[in-house]
């Protein structure tokens, strides 16, 4: 069962990720890409993908996996009340979907 670590402000992401890579040997990161309901790459998704390009350069030894997160927040919102809790549940849902998809390969 997937469980999230923390919800990190984007400005703190590089430092937090550096700690995970150095201290825990993280070598793969699943990144939620917020596509539109039609599956297109909108404004917010472009921001995420731009940041992802920078992270790939900063962490060349880490495999970054783009994952469609369109419905994870909506599903999590039905279970969590507070914003931070919704983010945690959405992240766990996204990671669980990814892990299940890997099992089915």
C-alpha positions as CSV (number, residue, x, y, z in Angstrom):
1,X,0.0,0.0,0.0
2,X,1.4,3.4,-1.0
3,X,1.7,6.1,1.5
4,X,3.1,9.6,0.9
5,X,6.0,11.1,2.9
6,X,5.2,14.8,3.0
7,X,3.6,17.6,0.9
8,X,6.5,19.9,0.0
9,X,6.2,23.5,-1.2
10,X,7.7,23.7,-4.7
11,X,10.4,26.1,-3.6
12,X,11.7,23.5,-1.2
13,X,11.5,20.6,-3.6
14,X,15.1,20.4,-4.7
15,X,16.5,20.4,-1.2
16,X,14.0,17.8,0.0
17,X,14.6,15.6,-3.0
18,X,18.4,15.9,-2.5
19,X,17.9,14.6,1.1
20,X,15.9,11.6,-0.2
21,X,18.5,10.8,-2.9
22,X,21.5,11.1,-0.5
23,X,20.0,9.6,2.6
24,X,17.6,7.0,1.3
25,X,19.0,6.2,-2.1
26,X,15.8,7.3,-4.0
27,X,16.4,6.5,-7.6
28,X,12.8,6.9,-9.0
29,X,10.2,9.6,-8.5
30,X,6.6,9.6,-9.8
31,X,5.5,13.1,-10.8
32,X,1.9,14.0,-11.2
33,X,1.1,15.9,-14.3
34,X,-2.2,17.8,-14.0
35,X,-3.6,17.3,-17.5
36,X,-7.0,18.8,-18.5
37,X,-10.1,16.7,-18.4
38,X,-9.6,16.2,-22.2
39,X,-6.0,14.9,-21.6
40,X,-4.3,18.0,-23.0
41,X,-1.3,19.7,-21.5
42,X,-2.6,23.0,-20.0
43,X,-1.0,25.9,-18.2
44,X,-0.5,24.1,-14.9
45,X,0.9,20.9,-16.6
46,X,3.3,23.1,-18.6
47,X,4.6,24.5,-15.3
48,X,5.1,21.0,-13.8
49,X,6.8,19.8,-17.0
50,X,9.2,22.8,-17.0
51,X,10.1,22.2,-13.3
52,X,10.5,18.5,-14.2
53,X,13.0,19.3,-16.9
54,X,15.1,21.3,-14.3
55,X,14.9,18.4,-11.8
56,X,16.1,15.9,-14.5
57,X,19.1,18.1,-15.1
58,X,19.8,18.5,-11.3
59,X,19.3,14.8,-10.6
60,X,20.7,12.9,-13.6
61,X,20.8,9.6,-11.7
62,X,17.1,9.7,-10.8
63,X,14.4,8.3,-13.1
64,X,11.4,10.6,-13.2
65,X,8.1,9.1,-14.2
66,X,5.3,11.3,-15.5
67,X,1.9,10.2,-14.2
68,X,-1.5,11.5,-15.2
69,X,-3.0,12.9,-12.0
70,X,-6.3,14.2,-13.5
71,X,-8.7,12.3,-11.2
72,X,-6.5,11.6,-8.1
73,X,-7.3,14.9,-6.3
74,X,-11.1,14.6,-7.0
75,X,-11.1,11.1,-5.7
76,X,-9.1,12.1,-2.6
77,X,-11.3,15.1,-2.0
78,X,-14.2,12.7,-1.4
79,X,-12.2,11.2,1.5
80,X,-10.2,14.0,2.9
81,X,-11.5,17.3,4.4
82,X,-8.5,19.5,4.9
83,X,-6.4,20.7,1.9
84,X,-3.2,19.1,3.2
85,X,-5.0,15.8,3.8
86,X,-6.4,15.8,0.2
87,X,-2.9,16.3,-1.2
88,X,-1.6,13.4,0.9
89,X,-4.4,11.1,-0.2
90,X,-4.1,12.2,-3.9
91,X,-0.3,11.5,-3.8
92,X,-0.9,8.1,-2.2
93,X,-3.6,7.2,-4.8
94,X,-1.3,8.3,-7.7
95,X,1.6,6.2,-6.3
96,X,-0.6,3.2,-5.8
97,X,-1.9,3.4,-9.4
98,X,1.7,3.5,-10.6
99,X,2.8,0.6,-8.5
100,X,-0.2,-1.5,-9.7
101,X,0.5,-0.6,-13.3
102,X,4.2,-1.8,-12.9
103,X,3.0,-5.1,-11.5
104,X,0.9,-5.6,-14.6
105,X,3.7,-5.2,-17.1
